[in-house]
Amino acid sequence: MSWVVAIGIAAACAALEALLSGRAPFKFLQTLKQPSWALPIWGWMAVGGLFYVVMTVSLARTLEVGGVSSLPAILIVLVLLTDGFWNFLLFRLRRFDWAYWYLFPYALLVILACLATFSVDAVSGALIALYVVFLPYDFAWARALQLMNRSGPASSSI
């Protein structure tokens, strides 16, 4: 049953993220100036897919151990929800500065989720730690977007 709940929560969060991102977020991404080391669109799709796999597996395993009201489960759900809000800032509002600064509390939340999850399930904690390792790249990329697109993208419609 924990897997059904975890998949349902992750699917709902993915749907919310898609809604918050607006129409054609990848098309918008292609209009931006990006650093030479930026991931291609398929790379971002892979990262997003892996993010949801990691969080779904971690949530299911955490639910099996501590239930839906456990701190690790709550933190994982918050990570899923707040990830969607970051997409709102970048893709819907097109505020590169807000998206960059939002990463600081977001990263703290991910680290807290990782530590709390390690306390109940080492495998899930290790999976989330893999995402934590990715976050410095995300910071650097978001900062580069902010600096390289000060005048805004070619199209500014929401």
N, C-alpha and C positions, 0 to 999 in steps of 0.2 A: 504493500500500500504506500510505503514511503516513496517508491519510485514514481507511482502515479501522481502523487502530490507534487513531487519535485518537478516532474515533466510539465504538469499543469501550471505551476508557478512560473517556470522558465518560459513556457510558451506565452503566457499572459504578459510577462515582462518584455519578451521579444516583440509581441504585437504592440505594446505600449511604446517601445522604442521606435518601431517603424512609424507609428502615428506621430510621435514627437519629432522625428527626423524630417517629416514633410515629404513632398514629392521629389523623387529623383535625387537623393542625396549624393549618389556616386557621380551623377552627371555634374552636379554642382562642384564636387571635389575636383573633377577634371578641369574646371575653369580656373582653378587657383594656381598661383605660382607656388612651387614646392621645391624643397631641397633635392639635390641629386640623389641622396640616399633614402628618399621617401619610398614607402612601399607602393607597389602598383595596386590598382583596384582589386585584382584577384587576391593580393596579399592581405588587404584589409578585410576582404570577405573571409579568408581563412582565419585571420585573427578573431574576427567576430564569431565565427562558427566554433572555434576552439574555446573561446571565452564561455559560450553557452554550454558546451559539453563539460568543461571543467566545473562551472558553477552548478550545473544540474547534477552531475555525479557527486560533487561535494555536498550539495544540499540533501540528496537522497541518503547518502551514507550518514550524514549528521542527523537527519530525522530518525533513522533507525536506532541511533544511539541515545539521542536526547529529546526527541520529540519536537513538535512544531514551535513550542515556546522556549526552546533552549537558546541561549545567547548566540552560539555559532550559527544556528539556523536563521535567526532574526538578522544577524549581520550579513549573511550571504544574500538574503532577500533584499536587504538595503543596498548592497553592492549592485545587484541586478537592476533595481529601480533607479539608483543614482547614475548608473551608466547610461540609461536612457535619457536622463535629464541633460547629461553632457552633450548628447547628440542634438537635443533641442537648442542648446546654446550655440553650437557650431553650425548646424545645418538649417535650423528654422530662423533663429535670431541673427545668425551670421556674425556673432560677436566673438572674434578670435581671442580678444583680450579676456573676456569672461570665461571662455572655454579653457584657456590656459590657466587662469588663476583658480578655477574650479577644480583642477586636477590636484591641488594641494590637499584640500579636505577629503577629496575622493580617494587619493592614495592612502591617506591615513586610515580611512574606513576599510580599504582593502587589506592593509597591513593588520588592523585589529581583527578583521574577519579571519585572516590567515592564522594569527596567533591563537584566537579563541577556538578555531577549528582544530588546530594541532592538539589542543588540550583534550579533545574527545576522539579524534580520528587522525592518525598520522598520515595516512594516505591522502585524505582530503586536504589536510594542511599543506602537504607537499604539492598537490595539484594547484592550490591557490598560490603557493609560493612561486610557481612557474609564471603566473600572471604578474605577481609582484616584480619579478625580474624584468618583465617587459615594460613596466611603467616608466623607467628612465627614458627609454626610446620615445614613448608617448609624450612625455614632457618636452623633450628636445624637438620633436616633430611639431607639436602644438605651438611652441615658442617660435619656431621657424615660420610657420604659417602666419602667425601674428606679425612678425617682422617683415615678411616678404609680401604681405597683402594689405599693407596699411591703407591703400586707396580703395580697397574692396575688390571683389571679384568682378568679372566682366558683366555678369547679370546680378542685379540685387533684388529681384522679385522673390517673395516668400512663397 
